[in-house]
């Protein structure tokens, strides 16, 4: 049996483990903390749109081992909250006293004719496959769509992918003098519908600057290895199509009693507990937690990390009879990479623009390359990283 069993090896799961280990150490408690994950590494998922994504991972054993958290390799296939146990594929059942569900989210892939030709940057294997595909384009037979990419979904991820691809394709196509074309497709009538109007003029100007075409009120209806068909009947020759539209929480949330939001996330209380399953805490993309009086947390590492810290702390506090902490995230910040056009930094839920261009890009790099990376090997630094009171967003 595990005293605290954490399901998921992403940002929320890792920081849950660090926070749990931190409070255990503070009280010199004899508690077994276990993290179940199918992979050996923490994947730096927000950076998977970058080149060479295979490098964007950190060995879990260098994070968990030094602080005494057991890593159980495997995939959780079922959760029984009545018996307080989980089923792990090929490993059997593992009982728990407290469970932290941090099983993340997944891209909703469409049922389209030719959908097997879609790429994504949702997972490390998907991002590596896209990266390999792009690197092989110069070796492919010349064609009108050889250096053309269609990106479906003009949300946060789609915009970052499109602006990144514009630069990468130009580098690849440069020696051949071929036309480069990136088409960003959005079914809504505006860019970044979930980002609001605040940063939209900056985003629109950046897309123009880097040469990304935008098609609003448009859908993709079919594709093959060299062509994409749109809802209005037009077609674009394209060797590369990337799907970024739509996320859903892990299906494991459906095995926890409780209410869910439109993203299949479990609605949790102020201590990140599932109200209908009091031995279960939920963090990261699986949790719908109150960020303030009128907003829920978003599926992003900005919220996954503090959600993990609070969930890990509160799970151990519950076992030790200590008062739980009420989840209080930092003020909301958005930093969107815009490729060669820099970035845009906004603050608040109205996303008021604070920085653009190169200065915003510097902040983006600081977040992506340093602030969301966990320490490794250093026990003191790892335990400090689990402190729920620690901040990480730019000031």
PLY file of the C-alpha trace (Angstrom):
ply
format ascii 1.0
element vertex 395
property float x
property float y
property float z
element edge 394
property int vertex1
property int vertex2
end_header
0.00 0.00 0.00
1.05 3.57 -0.71
0.18 6.29 1.75
0.08 8.79 -1.11
-0.33 7.46 -4.63
0.12 9.91 -7.50
-1.20 9.06 -10.95
0.69 10.93 -13.65
4.28 11.96 -14.38
3.66 15.37 -15.91
4.04 18.78 -14.29
1.20 18.32 -11.81
2.25 14.83 -10.82
5.92 15.71 -10.36
5.22 18.81 -8.30
2.65 16.88 -6.25
5.40 14.41 -5.41
7.85 17.16 -4.45
5.31 18.90 -2.24
4.30 15.65 -0.57
7.95 14.75 0.05
8.60 18.23 1.41
5.85 18.09 4.04
6.78 14.51 4.93
10.36 15.64 5.54
9.27 18.64 7.60
7.40 16.34 9.99
9.83 13.42 9.75
6.82 11.27 8.92
6.97 7.62 7.91
4.89 7.80 4.74
5.28 5.96 1.46
4.83 8.20 -1.59
4.49 6.55 -4.99
4.19 8.06 -8.46
2.79 5.93 -11.28
3.68 6.98 -14.83
4.05 5.09 -18.11
7.24 6.88 -19.15
10.68 7.38 -17.65
10.81 11.14 -18.16
9.01 14.36 -17.37
8.28 15.80 -20.80
8.51 19.58 -21.11
5.24 19.54 -23.00
4.76 23.31 -23.51
7.93 23.35 -25.63
7.08 20.50 -27.98
6.43 22.90 -30.86
10.19 23.65 -30.94
12.80 21.95 -33.10
14.47 18.79 -31.78
11.76 17.99 -29.21
13.45 14.75 -28.20
15.74 16.77 -25.94
12.81 18.23 -23.98
12.62 15.73 -21.16
14.01 15.24 -17.68
14.56 11.76 -16.15
11.99 11.19 -13.43
14.47 9.21 -11.36
16.67 12.31 -11.01
13.67 14.20 -9.58
11.91 11.57 -7.50
14.80 9.39 -6.34
16.68 11.99 -4.29
13.54 12.89 -2.27
12.53 9.29 -1.63
9.50 9.01 -3.90
8.98 5.58 -5.42
8.48 5.56 -9.19
6.20 2.78 -10.39
6.45 2.44 -14.20
3.09 1.60 -15.68
-0.25 2.80 -16.95
-3.20 3.13 -14.61
-6.20 1.49 -16.27
-8.78 1.70 -13.49
-9.47 3.45 -10.19
-11.70 2.01 -7.48
-12.38 4.72 -4.92
-14.49 2.32 -2.83
-11.58 -0.08 -2.37
-9.04 2.74 -2.50
-6.93 1.05 -5.14
-5.78 1.53 -8.71
-5.10 -1.07 -11.36
-1.78 -0.76 -13.17
-1.39 -2.58 -16.48
0.72 -5.74 -16.10
1.47 -4.87 -12.48
-1.81 -5.53 -10.72
-3.51 -3.42 -8.09
-1.95 -0.89 -5.73
-3.86 0.27 -2.65
-3.64 3.82 -1.35
-4.64 5.92 1.61
-4.74 9.15 -0.40
-4.81 9.44 -4.17
-3.66 12.39 -6.28
-5.07 12.23 -9.79
-2.71 14.16 -12.05
-3.26 12.17 -15.22
-3.28 15.19 -17.52
-5.11 15.80 -20.78
-5.04 14.71 -24.39
-5.70 16.22 -27.77
-9.07 15.44 -29.31
-8.16 14.01 -32.69
-10.85 14.38 -35.35
-12.51 11.64 -37.35
-11.56 12.97 -40.78
-10.95 11.23 -44.09
-7.16 10.99 -44.18
-6.86 11.80 -40.48
-3.90 9.42 -40.19
-1.85 12.07 -42.00
-2.33 14.62 -39.22
0.62 15.57 -37.04
0.45 17.02 -33.52
2.67 18.38 -30.76
0.56 17.03 -27.90
2.90 14.19 -26.97
6.64 13.64 -27.27
6.25 10.84 -29.85
3.91 13.07 -31.87
6.29 16.02 -31.75
9.27 13.83 -32.65
7.33 12.43 -35.62
6.58 15.97 -36.85
10.20 17.03 -36.36
11.44 14.02 -38.34
8.90 14.68 -41.09
10.02 18.30 -41.43
13.69 17.33 -41.62
12.95 14.93 -44.48
11.11 17.48 -46.63
14.23 18.55 -48.56
14.74 14.90 -49.58
11.22 14.47 -50.91
10.22 14.86 -54.55
9.59 18.50 -55.44
5.95 19.48 -55.39
3.77 22.50 -54.88
3.03 21.54 -51.27
6.50 20.42 -50.30
7.16 23.39 -48.00
3.54 24.21 -47.21
2.00 23.54 -43.80
-1.60 23.81 -42.63
-2.14 24.33 -38.90
-5.65 23.62 -37.66
-6.77 25.65 -34.65
-5.78 29.28 -34.01
-5.62 28.99 -30.25
-2.54 29.26 -28.05
-0.85 26.14 -29.40
-1.87 26.68 -33.01
-0.45 30.20 -33.09
2.86 29.07 -31.59
3.09 26.14 -34.00
2.28 28.29 -37.05
4.80 31.01 -36.27
7.47 28.42 -35.47
6.80 26.52 -38.70
7.08 29.68 -40.78
10.69 30.07 -39.69
11.63 26.40 -39.81
10.21 25.85 -43.29
12.08 28.88 -44.65
15.32 27.50 -43.27
14.64 24.10 -44.83
13.49 25.53 -48.17
16.20 28.18 -48.47
18.73 26.17 -50.49
16.03 25.12 -52.96
14.33 28.44 -53.58
10.90 26.91 -53.10
7.87 28.84 -51.91
7.08 28.54 -48.20
3.49 28.76 -47.12
1.85 28.35 -43.70
-1.94 28.44 -43.47
-3.58 28.82 -40.03
-7.19 27.60 -39.98
-9.76 28.56 -37.34
-13.42 27.57 -37.25
-14.32 30.65 -35.18
-14.52 34.12 -36.65
-11.56 35.51 -34.69
-7.95 34.62 -33.94
-7.34 33.04 -30.56
-10.99 32.99 -29.49
-10.09 31.88 -25.96
-7.36 34.53 -25.69
-9.77 37.44 -25.95
-9.39 40.76 -27.75
-6.46 42.12 -25.69
-3.51 40.54 -27.52
-5.31 39.98 -30.83
-3.89 43.02 -32.69
-0.36 42.01 -31.68
-0.94 38.41 -32.75
-2.47 39.47 -36.08
0.45 41.79 -36.83
2.95 39.06 -35.92
1.28 36.54 -38.23
1.48 39.08 -41.04
5.14 39.76 -40.24
6.19 36.10 -40.36
4.00 35.37 -43.38
1.28 33.13 -41.96
-2.02 33.14 -43.86
-5.15 33.06 -41.70
-8.44 31.46 -42.70
-11.24 32.19 -40.22
-14.70 30.60 -40.16
-13.09 27.63 -41.83
-12.75 23.89 -41.18
-10.73 21.04 -42.65
-12.90 18.29 -44.11
-10.34 15.87 -45.57
-6.65 15.47 -46.32
-4.04 13.13 -47.69
-0.24 13.11 -47.71
-0.07 16.04 -50.11
-3.31 18.01 -50.00
-5.86 19.51 -47.60
-9.51 20.13 -48.39
-11.47 22.87 -46.60
-15.12 23.26 -45.73
-15.72 25.73 -48.57
-14.53 23.18 -51.10
-11.14 24.75 -51.78
-7.93 22.74 -51.56
-4.32 23.55 -50.66
-1.38 21.34 -51.65
0.42 20.68 -48.35
2.82 17.99 -47.22
2.35 18.94 -43.56
-0.88 19.32 -41.56
-0.78 19.87 -37.80
-3.89 19.47 -35.63
-4.01 21.58 -32.44
-7.76 22.03 -31.89
-9.41 20.77 -28.73
-8.27 19.20 -25.47
-9.97 16.90 -23.00
-8.99 15.76 -19.53
-7.76 12.21 -18.98
-10.48 9.58 -19.17
-9.52 8.49 -15.65
-11.48 11.48 -14.32
-14.60 9.52 -15.25
-13.72 6.89 -12.64
-13.84 9.38 -9.77
-17.31 10.22 -8.42
-18.10 13.89 -8.93
-19.10 16.65 -11.29
-17.11 17.57 -14.38
-16.83 20.61 -16.62
-16.97 20.77 -20.41
-13.33 19.62 -20.65
-14.09 16.48 -18.58
-12.15 17.93 -15.63
-13.22 17.11 -12.10
-14.62 20.04 -10.15
-12.69 20.23 -6.89
-13.05 22.17 -3.66
-10.74 24.91 -2.42
-8.31 22.28 -1.09
-8.30 20.42 -4.45
-10.24 17.51 -2.99
-12.89 15.71 -5.04
-15.97 16.41 -2.85
-17.64 13.09 -3.64
-14.41 11.12 -3.06
-12.72 12.70 -0.01
-9.59 10.52 -0.22
-8.89 11.86 -3.72
-7.11 15.10 -4.61
-6.93 16.29 -8.21
-4.29 18.46 -9.89
-3.19 19.74 -13.26
-5.21 19.34 -16.45
-7.55 16.86 -14.74
-8.73 19.48 -12.23
-11.23 22.29 -12.58
-10.25 24.47 -9.61
-11.31 27.99 -8.79
-8.59 30.43 -9.82
-10.64 33.31 -8.41
-14.31 34.14 -7.89
-15.13 34.01 -11.59
-12.50 31.87 -13.34
-11.40 28.25 -13.29
-7.79 27.20 -13.74
-6.61 26.54 -17.28
-4.97 23.48 -18.76
-1.47 24.93 -18.70
1.77 24.40 -16.81
1.25 27.79 -15.17
-1.62 26.25 -13.22
-0.46 22.61 -13.25
2.63 23.35 -11.16
0.89 25.17 -8.27
-2.05 22.76 -8.41
0.44 19.95 -7.96
2.14 21.68 -5.06
-1.11 22.26 -3.20
-2.48 18.78 -3.92
0.70 17.07 -2.73
0.88 19.22 0.39
-2.77 18.71 1.26
-2.73 14.95 0.72
0.08 14.57 3.26
-1.44 17.17 5.59
-4.65 15.16 5.57
-2.81 12.02 6.68
-0.91 13.91 9.38
-3.95 15.68 10.74
-2.57 19.06 9.72
-4.75 21.89 8.36
-4.94 21.97 4.57
-3.97 24.94 2.46
-6.53 26.72 0.33
-5.43 26.83 -3.29
-4.42 30.37 -4.24
-2.76 30.73 -7.66
-0.63 33.66 -8.63
-2.07 36.45 -10.79
-2.74 35.11 -14.26
-0.12 35.76 -16.97
-0.04 34.72 -20.63
3.14 34.62 -22.68
2.68 33.58 -26.29
5.62 32.77 -28.60
5.29 34.44 -32.01
8.35 33.01 -33.74
10.56 35.54 -35.50
8.12 38.30 -34.45
9.03 37.80 -30.78
6.26 37.16 -28.29
3.43 38.85 -26.43
3.11 38.99 -22.64
-0.24 39.79 -21.04
-1.48 40.00 -17.47
-4.88 39.40 -15.93
-7.87 37.52 -17.26
-8.57 40.41 -19.64
-5.05 39.77 -21.01
-3.82 43.32 -20.99
-0.70 43.54 -23.15
2.43 44.40 -21.14
5.32 43.41 -23.41
5.75 42.57 -27.08
8.54 41.69 -29.49
12.03 40.81 -28.25
11.48 41.79 -24.58
8.47 39.48 -24.38
10.49 36.77 -26.10
13.12 37.04 -23.37
10.41 36.43 -20.76
9.06 33.49 -22.75
12.51 31.93 -22.90
13.02 32.44 -19.18
9.75 30.67 -18.44
10.23 27.82 -20.91
13.95 27.21 -20.39
14.27 27.78 -16.64
11.16 28.40 -14.60
9.16 25.33 -15.57
12.15 22.98 -15.42
12.46 21.11 -12.12
15.81 20.83 -10.39
17.51 17.43 -10.45
19.68 15.46 -8.02
19.79 18.24 -5.38
17.61 17.22 -2.41
17.35 20.70 -0.91
16.46 22.33 -4.24
13.90 19.63 -5.03
12.15 19.98 -1.68
12.17 23.76 -2.01
10.55 23.40 -5.44
7.62 21.68 -3.72
6.81 24.67 -1.52
3.22 25.80 -2.27
4.23 29.35 -1.34
6.91 29.52 -4.00
6.26 31.70 -7.06
7.38 31.22 -10.64
5.44 33.51 -12.97
7.08 36.71 -14.29
6.59 39.88 -12.30
0 1
1 2
2 3
3 4
4 5
5 6
6 7
7 8
8 9
9 10
10 11
11 12
12 13
13 14
14 15
15 16
16 17
17 18
18 19
19 20
20 21
21 22
22 23
23 24
24 25
25 26
26 27
27 28
28 29
29 30
30 31
31 32
32 33
33 34
34 35
35 36
36 37
37 38
38 39
39 40
40 41
41 42
42 43
43 44
44 45
45 46
46 47
47 48
48 49
49 50
50 51
51 52
52 53
53 54
54 55
55 56
56 57
57 58
58 59
59 60
60 61
61 62
62 63
63 64
64 65
65 66
66 67
67 68
68 69
69 70
70 71
71 72
72 73
73 74
74 75
75 76
76 77
77 78
78 79
79 80
80 81
81 82
82 83
83 84
84 85
85 86
86 87
87 88
88 89
89 90
90 91
91 92
92 93
93 94
94 95
95 96
96 97
97 98
98 99
99 100
100 101
101 102
102 103
103 104
104 105
105 106
106 107
107 108
108 109
109 110
110 111
111 112
112 113
113 114
114 115
115 116
116 117
117 118
118 119
119 120
120 121
121 122
122 123
123 124
124 125
125 126
126 127
127 128
128 129
129 130
130 131
131 132
132 133
133 134
134 135
135 136
136 137
137 138
138 139
139 140
140 141
141 142
142 143
143 144
144 145
145 146
146 147
147 148
148 149
149 150
150 151
151 152
152 153
153 154
154 155
155 156
156 157
157 158
158 159
159 160
160 161
161 162
162 163
163 164
164 165
165 166
166 167
167 168
168 169
169 170
170 171
171 172
172 173
173 174
174 175
175 176
176 177
177 178
178 179
179 180
180 181
181 182
182 183
183 184
184 185
185 186
186 187
187 188
188 189
189 190
190 191
191 192
192 193
193 194
194 195
195 196
196 197
197 198
198 199
199 200
200 201
201 202
202 203
203 204
204 205
205 206
206 207
207 208
208 209
209 210
210 211
211 212
212 213
213 214
214 215
215 216
216 217
217 218
218 219
219 220
220 221
221 222
222 223
223 224
224 225
225 226
226 227
227 228
228 229
229 230
230 231
231 232
232 233
233 234
234 235
235 236
236 237
237 238
238 239
239 240
240 241
241 242
242 243
243 244
244 245
245 246
246 247
247 248
248 249
249 250
250 251
251 252
252 253
253 254
254 255
255 256
256 257
257 258
258 259
259 260
260 261
261 262
262 263
263 264
264 265
265 266
266 267
267 268
268 269
269 270
270 271
271 272
272 273
273 274
274 275
275 276
276 277
277 278
278 279
279 280
280 281
281 282
282 283
283 284
284 285
285 286
286 287
287 288
288 289
289 290
290 291
291 292
292 293
293 294
294 295
295 296
296 297
297 298
298 299
299 300
300 301
301 302
302 303
303 304
304 305
305 306
306 307
307 308
308 309
309 310
310 311
311 312
312 313
313 314
314 315
315 316
316 317
317 318
318 319
319 320
320 321
321 322
322 323
323 324
324 325
325 326
326 327
327 328
328 329
329 330
330 331
331 332
332 333
333 334
334 335
335 336
336 337
337 338
338 339
339 340
340 341
341 342
342 343
343 344
344 345
345 346
346 347
347 348
348 349
349 350
350 351
351 352
352 353
353 354
354 355
355 356
356 357
357 358
358 359
359 360
360 361
361 362
362 363
363 364
364 365
365 366
366 367
367 368
368 369
369 370
370 371
371 372
372 373
373 374
374 375
375 376
376 377
377 378
378 379
379 380
380 381
381 382
382 383
383 384
384 385
385 386
386 387
387 388
388 389
389 390
390 391
391 392
392 393
393 394
